[in-house]
Amino acid sequence: MTRPPDSSDQESDEADGLRKIIHVDMDAFFASVEQRDNPDLRGKPVAVGGSGGRGVVAAASYEARKFGVRSAMPSVTAKRLCPDLIFVRHRFDAYKEASQQIREIFHYFTPHVEPLSLDEAYLDVTEDIRGIGNATRIAELIRQRIKHTTNLTASAGVSYNKFIAKLASDQNKPDGVCVIKPGQGAAFVASLPIRRFHGVGPKGAEKMARLGIETGADLAAKDIAFLRANFGSSADYLYRAARGIDLRPVRTNRIRKSVGGERTFSEDISSGSALRETMDRIIDIVWERIERAEAQGRTVTLKMKYNDFTLVSRARSLPQNIPDKAEFGRIGHALLEELLPLPLPIRLMGLTLSNLDRGDHNEPAPDTAQLSLL
């Protein structure tokens, strides 16, 4: 475990009046669970995901990352980078079980937990309910308990806001802690490449590079008028982020917008019978996710991507919540029939339930989950 030169085990009282935020991020979570449960995979390059022609890497072990293998990478590219790469199919139940154990550890230390996914969360430990003394020590104890309970490692960032805590958790991975105290945030952000800022994707980073913005310091040198002229609604966020400012609270009940899943096919399909069979499989998987999330909603949306990458979608809403799987499936099939016969074969199909009742789901999730259908 490593730290910045000026960080320490004892956090200064200078943070009084500010939030004390921990961002915990499991190390290569899905791949690490596979290596934990299968000794033959330990120390070897492992990718969770499909190995077929259109498979996608959902997670990569650190041994695989040394070769440049990353999540969301096409499996054929990953295999080319690392010929010895071992692909394993996902085991969502195993990841969910480990995640639940980790969440219980979080809640022992604070009720203020904002999960971002199965393997990461923000914790607000401003109120030291266990009398531990400081946020850094709490982060260390959390990591120790995770290791003891799950035999998995986690990294943590400790700081005075969510933006910097999340950046810090990635600083000393794997199995590390990084502490950024009040007064250090702006300098820490200034030293980072702009691509490290969450919310800045590859295209955004390319645009910034064209404007001479490659680091946090470059971004901080731009005034708000320049940022608004070039980045519109993102300008205020970028202006604050470059100065280490983030006023967002940790939200214990994030509102899920939809529950769904999508499937990318190994071969394009176009026949009605194949599409209806695929729809049945997607309905089974997505409805299981809906029940697990205890979600209720009124709108079903079908998304399809043709083999020329054109996206098409159809949606139908009811005046009341969809009562059961049979009705959900009936609507899904009706939406599909509206699009048949297809003008082109499709490479992807997805189905989601939205217009959710806000009181029926407390665990956040992406709008759709490719992993659940691999």
N, C-alpha and C positions, 0 to 999 in steps of 0.2 A: 504494500500500500504506500502511495506517495502523496505528498501535499505540496501546495505552493510554499516557497521558502518562508513567507511571513505568516502562515497559518499555524494554529496551535490547538491542543486539546481543549484548552479553556477559552471559551468565547468571551470576549470583553463585554462589560456592562454598557459599552457605548451604544449598543443596539436598543437600549430602553426606549420605549415609545414607538419602535418599528416592529414590523412583523418578523417572526423567525420561521423561515420556510425551509423544509427539506424536500428535495425531489429524489425519490428512490427509483432506480431503473435496474431491473434484473439484467444480468449479463448473458447475452445470446440465449434468451429464455427458452424458446422451443427446442433449440438444438441442445442446450444444456440439460433439459429434462430427458431428452433421448439418450444422451451420453451417460447421465446418471443411472438410468434404468437399464441400459445395455452396456455392460463393461467392454464388449468388443468394439464399441465406438469411441471409447475414451482415447484422447490423444490423436484422433484421426480427423481429417476434414469431413464434416457432415453438413448436409443441407436438408432442411425439411421442405418438402414440396414434391411436385410431380416431376419426373425425369423425362417425360415424353417431349415431343417436338414443340409443343406449346405450353409445357409446364413452366411454372414460375417458382423461384426460390422464395419461400416464406420466411425462412430464418437460416442463418449460417453460423457454424461454430467459429471460434477464433482461429482454429487451425485452417479453416477454409478462407477466412477473411485475409489471411496472409497472402493468398493468391489473388486477391481482388474480388472474391465472391461476395455479393451483397444481397440483401433482401430486395424483392421486386425485380431481380435480374432474371431474364429468360434462362431456363435450365440448360439449354444448348450452349449459351454463352458461358455459363458457370462451369460446365463440363470441359469446355475448351480451355478455360483459364486454369482449371485444376483437374487433370485427367483422372486422378485418384479419388475424386469427390464421391462420397457415399450419399445417395439419396434415400431418405426414409419418409414414409407417408405420415401425415400429421395424426396425432392422437389428442384431439381437442379435450376429451374428458380428463386426460392426465394433466394437461396444462391448466384446465379450470380448477382441478383439485389443488394443485400447487398454488395457484393464484388465491384461492380462498384461504389457504393456510397463511399466506403472506398478508392478506387483508386483516386477518384476525390479529396478527402481530402489530400492524399499524394502529388498529383501534385500541390496543392495550395502552399505547402511549398518547393517543389523542383521538377525540371524536371528530376532529376536523380533517377528513381525508377526502381528496378528490381523485378518484381513479381516472386515468387516461386510457388505459387498456388493461389487459390481463397482467402486464409485466411492469407497469410504471404508475406512479401516483405522486401527487403533491400532498404534503402534510403541513399543517400550520401548528407549530408547537410553541407559539407565543405564550400560551398558558401551560405551564409546566405541571401537569396534573399528577405526575409521579414524583415530583420534587428531586429530579435528577440533577438539575443545576444549569445546564446549557444545551443548546440545540446540537452542538457538535457531538457531545456525549450521547445524546438521544439517538443520533444517526448511527453512531458506532454500535450501540446496543441493539438497534433494529437489525443492522447487518449481521451481528453475531447470532441473534435469534433466528433469522432467516437461514443462516448456514446450519445451525444446530437442528432446526425443525425440518428443513427441506433438503439439506445437503446441496444447496445451490448458492451461488454468490450474487451479491448485489453491489452496485455502486451508488453513491449518494452525493448530491450537491447540497450544501448548506449556505443559505444567504438570507437577505432581507426582503427578497421578492421572488415571484415565481419565475420570471424571465431568466434571472441570473442563476437561480438554483438549478433550473433545467440545463442551462449551458454548463454549469459546474459539474453536474453529475456525469457528463461525458468526458470531462477533462482528464481523469485519471483511470479510465476503464482499462481492463476489467478489475473488479474487486478493489476499488479505490474510493477515497473520499476527497472532495475539494471544498474548502471553506472560503467564501468571499464575504468579507466583513463590510459593514457600512463604511463608506469612504473609499473602498477599493473597487466598487462596481464599475464606475466609468472607465477606469484604467484597464480593468480586466476585459471589458467589452471592446475597448479600443484596440486591443492586441489581437483580436480574433478575425479570421477571414470572414467576409460577409456571408459566405455560404453556410456558416455555422448558425446564423440567425434562423430560428424556426419561423416558418412562414415565407422564407426566401427560397424558392425552388430554383432548379437549373436555369430556366428561362429568365427568371428575375435576376439571378446572379450575372447572367450574360448581359442583360440590359444595364445593370449597375456598372459592370466592367467597362462598357462602352462610354459610360458617363464618368469614368475615372474613380469609381467607388469599388474598392477591393477589400477594405478592412473596416472595422468599426470606427477607427479614427477618421477614415475618409468620409464615412457617412456622417459623423458628428460635425465635420467641417462644412456640411451643406445646411443652409438655412431652411426654414419651414416653407418659404415661398417656392424655392427650388424643388423641394420634395413634393409639394402639392402639384406643381406643374408637371412633374414627371411620373408620379406614382399615385396621384388621385387620393382615393379613400384610405390607402395604406400609409399616407404621409405622416399622420400624427403618431401612429404606432412606431414607424421607423425613427422619427425624431426622438421619441422618448426612449426607445430601446438603445439607441446609440449613446445615450447618456445614463444608461443603467437604471432607468425609471420604469416601474411597472406597478400600477395601483390595483391590479385585479386581486380580489380576495380568493382564498381557497373555497371552492363551492362543494359542499358535501352532497348535494343532490343535483347533479348535472342532468339536463333535460335531453333525453334521447329523441331525435327527430324521426327516426325510422328504424325498422328492423328488417333485414333482408339478406340476400345472398346472390351471387352470380357465378356462372360457370363458363370458363373458356374451353372450347372443344379442341381435342387433338386433331380433328378433321372437320372441315366445314360441313354443315348439314343444311338440308333444304326440304326434305320430304316431310309431308304433314305427319305421318305416323312417327317418324323419329323425333320430330319437334314435340309432339304430344307426350311421348314417352319421357323425353327430357324434362318437360314441364312437370310431370308427375314426380320425378325425383327431386326437382327443385322445391316443389310444394312440401314434400315430406321434410326436407332439411330445414327450410325456412320456418315452417310451422313449429318445428321442435325448438328453434331459437326463440320464436315468439312466446311459446309456453314457458321456456326457461327464464325469459325476461319478465314474465307476467305482464306482457304488453297487450294493450287493447287499442285498436285504431279503426278508422273508417275508410281509408283509401288504399287501394292496391295498384301498384305501378309495375308494368312489364317493360323491361329494357332489352333491346337486342342490338347487336352490332353486326352489320353486314361484312362480308369479306373484303370490301373496299374501305372498311373502317367508318362508314357512315353509321351514326347512331339513330335509332328510332325508338320512341317510347309511347305507351298508351296507359292511361290511368282511369280508374272508375272509383267513385266515392258513394258510400251509402249514408243515409241520414242518421244511422245509428252505428255503433261498433259492430264489426264483423263477428258473428257469434261463435263460429267454430271452423275447424279445418275444412269441412266440406264446402262451406260457403266461400272461404278463401280460395280453395281450389277451383270452384266453379267460376269465380270471377277471373282468376288467372287464365283458365282455358278460354273463357269468352274473349278476353283481350287478345289472346293468341289467334283465335279464329278470325278476328277482325283484320289481321295482317296477312292471312293466307289467301291465295298462294303468294309466296315471297318472290320479290323481283330478283333477289340474289341470295345465295347461301349465306348463313350466318356463322360467325365464329364465337359469339358470346350471347348468353341469355341470362337475365337477372330478374328477380321478383322482390318487391319490398312492400311492407305494410307501413303506412304513415298516417298523419293526422292522429297521433297517439294521445291518449288521455295522460295528462301530465302527472297524475298521482299514481300511476300503475307501474313505474319502472324507475329504479334508482341507480342502476349500473350503466355507465356510458358505453357506447359502442359506435363504431363507424356506421354510416348509412347502409353499407352492404359489406359482406364478409366473403371475400374470395376464398379464404382459407377453408371455410367450413364446407366447401364444395370440391376441394381438390381430391 
